[in-house]
């Protein structure tokens, strides 16, 4: 999304970083009903995108 397009939106919470802490913050902010934006600079978002088995990851039973 372009910077100009992002500037048109209002967010309650902006989270920088898509690692475990960023995901956790995003989950809790969204559950609280806040408009949330998570920004990650890498092409992939942490190792969650290439993992076969996920245990005890926020939001996944």
Buried (B, 14 or more C-beta within 10 A) or exposed (E): EEEEEEEEEEEEBEBEBBEEEBBBBBBBBBEEEEEBBBEBEEEEBBEBEEEEEEEEEEEEE
